[in-house]
Amino acid sequence: MKFASKILLVKEMSNKFYAKIGLNSELPCVIMFGMAFMLVFAGFDTQAYITETALQSVSNAYPDRISAHAGYYGMCITYFTFTLSTFITPLVVSYLSAKWTMFLASVLYTTFMVTFMLVNSYVFYIASALMGLAAALAAIAIAVIWTGHGVYMKEITTFGNESRNSGLHWGINFVSLIFGGLLLLIIFNKTGEAETISMELIRYIFGGLSAFTILSNILFALLPSHSNQSITKRDSFLTTIRKSVRLLTDIKVYFLAICFMFMGLSLSLYITIYPSCLSFSKSVIGFGNEIIAYYAFITSASQISGGCFISFLSKRIKNFGYMPTMLIALPLYLLAFLGVCLAFPKNANLKPTNGATYLSPSLSIWLVIGMLICIGDSCWNTLRTAVLTKMYDREINFFSLIAASICFTIAWKIHLREIEIVSSAKHTTSISIVCGNNNL
């Protein structure tokens, strides 16, 4: 009884504190929520761009310490455990609440960053698994933070403010890579180590990224707690499994699965494989590792402009639906895939190289290719959100996660041009399937 009264007292004091600083109102809460997400992904997305390059540098210096392709292996583990965790995330949120689920997930992001202070293969792979699933602690990093995100956004949003809050939140979140890129640019310029990535430089980089995620820990912990039983009711584990099995009886799922598997390939390409190609091939155009910072800036700008462009067209053009969005993405992706094949050495995804290219490469060409990939990805993400909202729950996202995991698994075994040929075929097939199935 005494414990319960103490809990009530703490809640009452918290409510007074939030009212005093203005966080009991909706708009400041949404802004703070967006900043927390922006900080956590400023850390995580930026590290995804540079992890393979950094770990290969460590492997070259200390071959027994970690594999040369550990960055690809780690992302494979992360997305595989992300896939599995989609079945149990509702249980975690129901026990911890949306706010504390996201706080715990952000702590796992920080834990992952800190492991780079002392690079070790066992620690790195375990941390990669924790990013997807930490069953013993009932904590999931990536999957839970997104499950908690959706629940918390519903809890703090009043009727009629959905579009404003969502747009404001994502507007803040999309600038995360600008902060990550600035951090990389400052570190590379200040240390003078623009050509190599030493262990000392890795500590500087991931120390800075850890600072972002630690700030996100603080903001998530300070978010006001909300409770709405009508919203936070969760399915049991068995119910989630049954829903997923029922999806397999719907023929449309198999058509959409092919489209979503392409999205998984696209994700693996732009978030890790392509930036690794930039870093491994930088000597071809006479640049250093600061090229990754430039790519981060282009990624952020491309995601924002792509989302705004599709949103603008959907508001201005009647019945602007799935097919126009896919047709916008088609030439962007095909041009990007062709550019990658022509402007990069064929083994650019595997190791540092000065190999020959069909097209004379330059920084501007490489960044334009990156821009095309990211705008195309933005189109497909807009499409995926619309499809999942209209037709299905989150379970169908399983297919894109599996595809991403597979792509990271084979990225170190096959050449870049083979990856691009498969991606091009998959993209064209996806659009052909949608064209031939008007019921999608």
Secondary structure, DSSP 8 states (H G I E B T S, - for coil): -HHHHHHHHHHHHHHHHHHHHTTTSHHHHHHHHHHHHHHHHHHHHHHHHHHHHHHHHHHHH-TTTS-TTHHHHHHHHHHHHHHHHTTTHHHHHHHH-HHHHHHHHHHHHHHHHHGGGS--HHHHHHHHHHHH-BGGGTB-SHHHHHHHHHHHHHHH--TT-HHHHHHHHHHHHTTHHHHHHHHHHHHHHHH---S---HHHHHHHHHHHHHHHHHHHHHHHHS-----HHHH----HHHHHHHHHHHTT-HHHHHHHHHHHHHHHHHHIIIIIHHHHHHHTGGGTT--THHHHHHHHHHHHHHHHHHHHHHHHHHHSTT--HHHHHHHHHHHHHHHHHHHHHHS-TTTTTS------SS---HHHHHHHHHHHHHHHHHHHHHHHHHHHHT--GGGGHHHHHHHHHHHHHTTTS-HHHHHHHHHHHHHHHHHHHHT-TT-
